[in-house]
């Protein structure tokens, strides 16, 4: 039985003289939202289609009608430039000119609000294109707001700072997205994004999250059309290599490329070095260098 929202259900003990007809339990739950009376002991639905006579609101048939009849505003969200706390004044033809001027001034944006509007819109756009979860987008917005409050954006691009915040959030939340994927979604150069990333880490005193290259293997294996067996073998190989060998300072994508190349060869699903390097975004020289390191590790 589904868990019933406490705001929409009430527990009545002993009000039903007969109790539950199935188990004689007196612990009966009345769910006014679903119009059901349920025994919490055995789960029997004692009654259903009970009309709700406690509500006197008119029904809303469209989203617009629903929004007009709501007594509360939208929830607070860091993905809105004003956190969803600003007041919107409705307009109509019967308003005085003075009131219309008030509405006009109320709708004007300051530079701070316009800056945050551009940033939050960019976060939502990139997040949607890369299928990032809500927690990543919210963390990115919080980081950007802190950077904006500390005036770290002076002389720097809004989009580069947004991309840097998203890159940090992806690494923090263990979402496998590379810097190049973020670069492809913006007009910024990798150098600008890296510079903003270092500034965020230093000025906000954030811990640099470790990048686990194994998390990138499923993504690239799928793009290369490799089987699940190759994916598992590459992940196992890279895990063993990372535990016993020094990987700091090496491009994670180079390690992933070498692991996938070696696993695909071993399981007779070989892909060319050029295709793997092109798909993952590394040079063939890097792939061969990491591949030799893997062979040395295996032959020890």
C-alpha positions in Angstrom: 0.0 0.0 0.0 1.3 3.4 -0.9 2.4 5.7 1.8 -0.3 8.3 2.3 0.5 11.9 2.7 -0.1 13.0 6.3 -1.7 16.2 5.2 -4.3 14.4 3.1 -5.1 11.5 5.5 -6.3 11.2 9.0 -6.2 8.2 11.3 -9.4 7.4 13.1 -9.4 4.8 15.9 -12.6 3.4 17.1 -14.9 5.6 15.1 -16.0 2.7 12.9 -18.1 0.5 15.2 -17.5 -2.6 13.1 -13.8 -1.9 12.5 -12.2 -3.7 9.5 -14.5 -6.4 8.1 -11.4 -8.5 7.2 -9.2 -8.4 10.4 -11.4 -6.5 12.9 -8.7 -3.9 13.4 -9.9 -0.5 14.5 -6.9 1.4 13.0 -8.7 2.9 10.0 -7.2 5.6 7.7 -9.4 8.0 5.8 -7.6 9.4 2.8 -9.7 12.4 1.7 -7.4 13.1 -1.3 -8.0 9.7 -2.9 -11.5 9.3 -1.4 -10.8 6.0 0.3 -11.0 4.4 3.7 -8.3 1.9 4.3 -7.3 -0.5 7.0 -3.7 0.1 8.0 -3.4 -3.4 9.4 -4.2 -5.6 6.4 -4.5 -2.9 3.6 -8.1 -3.6 2.8 -9.9 -0.7 1.0 -13.1 -0.5 3.1 -14.7 2.3 1.1 -13.8 4.3 -2.0 -15.2 7.1 -4.1 -16.0 9.1 -1.0 -16.9 12.7 -2.0 -14.8 15.5 -0.5 -17.2 18.0 1.1 -14.5 19.9 3.0 -13.1 21.8 0.0 -15.1 24.7 -1.4 -12.6 25.8 -4.1 -13.9 26.0 -7.7 -12.4 23.5 -10.1 -9.7 24.5 -12.5 -9.7 23.0 -15.9 -6.5 24.6 -17.3 -3.1 25.4 -15.9 -3.8 29.1 -16.2 -6.9 28.8 -14.1 -5.1 26.7 -11.6 -2.3 29.4 -11.2 -4.8 32.2 -10.8 -6.7 30.4 -8.0 -3.5 29.4 -6.1 -3.2 31.2 -2.8 0.6 30.7 -2.6 3.3 31.6 -5.1 5.9 29.4 -6.7 8.4 27.7 -4.4 11.8 29.3 -3.8 14.4 28.2 -6.3 18.0 29.1 -6.8 17.5 28.6 -10.5 15.4 31.8 -10.7 17.3 35.2 -10.7 15.2 36.5 -7.8 14.8 33.1 -6.0 11.1 33.3 -6.9 10.5 36.0 -4.2 9.7 39.0 -6.4 6.2 40.4 -6.7 4.4 40.4 -10.1 1.6 42.8 -10.5 -1.3 41.8 -12.8 -2.4 44.4 -15.3 -5.7 45.3 -16.8 -7.2 48.0 -18.9 -9.0 49.7 -16.0 -5.8 50.6 -14.1 -4.9 54.2 -13.6 -1.8 55.7 -15.3 -0.1 56.0 -11.9 -0.6 52.3 -11.3 0.7 51.5 -14.7 3.8 53.6 -14.0 4.3 51.6 -10.8 4.1 48.4 -12.7 6.6 49.6 -15.3 9.1 50.6 -12.6 8.6 47.3 -10.8 9.3 45.3 -14.0 12.6 47.0 -14.6 15.7 45.0 -13.8 18.9 46.1 -12.1 22.2 44.9 -13.5 22.6 42.4 -10.7 19.3 40.8 -11.5 20.0 40.8 -15.2 23.4 39.2 -14.6 21.7 36.4 -12.6 19.0 36.0 -15.2 21.6 35.4 -17.9 23.5 33.0 -15.7 20.5 30.9 -14.5 19.2 30.7 -18.0 22.6 29.5 -19.2 22.7 26.9 -16.4 19.3 25.6 -17.3 20.1 25.5 -21.1 23.4 23.6 -20.7 21.9 21.3 -18.0 19.0 20.4 -20.3 21.4 19.8 -23.3 23.6 17.5 -21.2 20.8 15.8 -19.3 22.2 17.0 -15.9 20.1 16.2 -12.8 18.5 19.0 -10.8 20.9 18.8 -7.9 23.8 19.6 -10.3 22.1 22.7 -11.7 21.1 23.9 -8.2 24.6 23.5 -6.9 26.0 25.3 -9.9 23.6 28.2 -9.3 24.6 28.4 -5.7 28.3 28.5 -6.6 27.7 31.2 -9.2 25.8 33.3 -6.7 28.6 33.1 -4.2 31.1 34.1 -6.9 28.9 37.0 -8.0 28.5 38.1 -4.3 32.3 38.1 -3.9 32.7 40.1 -7.2 34.7 37.4 -8.9 33.1 38.1 -12.2 34.9 41.4 -12.8 36.7 41.2 -16.1 35.4 37.6 -16.7 32.8 36.0 -18.9 29.5 35.1 -17.4 29.3 32.0 -19.6 32.8 30.9 -18.7 32.0 31.2 -15.0 28.7 29.3 -15.5 30.6 26.5 -17.3 33.2 26.3 -14.6 30.5 26.1 -11.9 28.8 23.3 -13.8 32.1 21.4 -14.3 32.8 21.6 -10.6 29.2 20.5 -9.8 29.4 17.5 -12.1 32.6 16.3 -10.5 31.2 16.9 -7.0 28.1 14.9 -7.7 29.9 12.2 -9.6 28.2 12.9 -13.0 30.5 11.8 -15.8 30.8 14.9 -18.0 34.1 16.1 -19.4 35.3 19.6 -19.8 35.1 19.3 -23.6 31.4 18.5 -23.4 30.9 21.8 -21.6 33.1 23.7 -24.1 30.9 22.3 -26.9 27.9 23.9 -25.3 29.4 27.4 -24.9 31.3 29.9 -26.9 34.1 29.9 -24.4 37.6 28.4 -24.8 38.8 25.6 -22.5 41.5 28.0 -21.2 38.8 30.5 -20.0 36.8 27.8 -18.3 39.8 26.3 -16.6 40.9 29.8 -15.3 37.4 30.4 -13.9 37.4 26.9 -12.4 40.7 27.6 -10.5 39.3 30.9 -9.3 36.2 29.3 -7.9 38.2 26.6 -6.1 40.6 29.1 -4.6 38.3 32.0 -3.7 35.4 29.9 -2.4 37.8 27.5 -0.6 36.3 24.5 -2.2 37.8 21.0 -2.2 38.8 19.7 -5.6 36.7 16.7 -6.2 38.6 13.7 -7.5 37.6 12.6 -11.0 37.0 8.8 -11.3 37.8 7.9 -14.9 35.9 4.6 -14.6 32.7 6.6 -14.6 33.4 7.7 -18.2 33.7 4.1 -19.6 29.9 3.4 -20.0 29.3 6.6 -21.9 32.2 6.0 -24.4 31.5 2.2 -24.7 28.0 3.0 -25.7 29.1 5.6 -28.3 31.6 3.0 -29.8 28.9 0.3 -29.9 30.8 -2.1 -27.7 29.2 -4.9 -25.7 28.6 -4.9 -21.9 31.3 -7.5 -21.6 33.9 -5.1 -23.0 32.6 -2.3 -20.8 32.9 -4.4 -17.7 36.4 -5.7 -18.7 37.6 -2.1 -19.3 36.2 -0.9 -16.0 37.9 -3.8 -14.1 41.2 -3.2 -15.8 41.1 0.5 -15.2 40.2 0.0 -11.5 43.2 -2.3 -11.0 45.5 0.0 -12.8 44.3 3.1 -10.8 44.9 1.2 -7.5 48.4 0.1 -8.2 49.8 2.8 -10.5 50.3 6.5 -10.3 47.5 8.2 -12.3 47.7 11.8 -10.9 48.6 14.3 -13.6 47.3 12.1 -16.4 44.3 12.9 -18.5 41.4 10.6 -17.4 40.2 10.3 -21.0 43.6 8.9 -22.0 43.3 6.2 -19.4 39.8 5.4 -20.5 40.8 5.2 -24.1 43.6 2.8 -23.4 41.4 0.6 -21.2 38.7 0.4 -23.8 41.1 -0.3 -26.6 42.8 -3.1 -24.7 39.5 -4.6 -23.5 38.0 -4.5 -27.0 41.1 -6.2 -28.5 41.1 -8.9 -25.8 37.4 -9.7 -26.3 37.6 -9.6 -30.2 35.6 -6.5 -30.6 38.6 -4.4 -31.7 38.1 -0.8 -32.8 40.8 1.2 -34.5 42.9 3.5 -32.4 41.9 6.5 -34.6 38.1 5.8 -34.0 38.6 5.4 -30.2 40.8 8.5 -30.0 38.3 10.6 -32.0 35.3 9.4 -30.0 36.8 10.0 -26.6 38.6 13.2 -27.6 42.3 12.4 -27.2 45.2 12.1 -29.6 46.4 8.7 -30.9 49.8 9.5 -29.4 48.2 9.8 -25.9 46.2 6.5 -26.5 49.3 4.6 -27.5 51.3 6.0 -24.5 48.7 4.9 -22.0 48.2 1.6 -23.9 52.0 0.8 -23.4 51.6 1.6 -19.7 48.7 -0.8 -19.4 50.7 -3.5 -21.2 53.7 -2.9 -18.8 51.3 -3.2 -15.8 49.7 -6.4 -17.0 53.1 -8.1 -17.8 54.5 -7.4 -14.3 
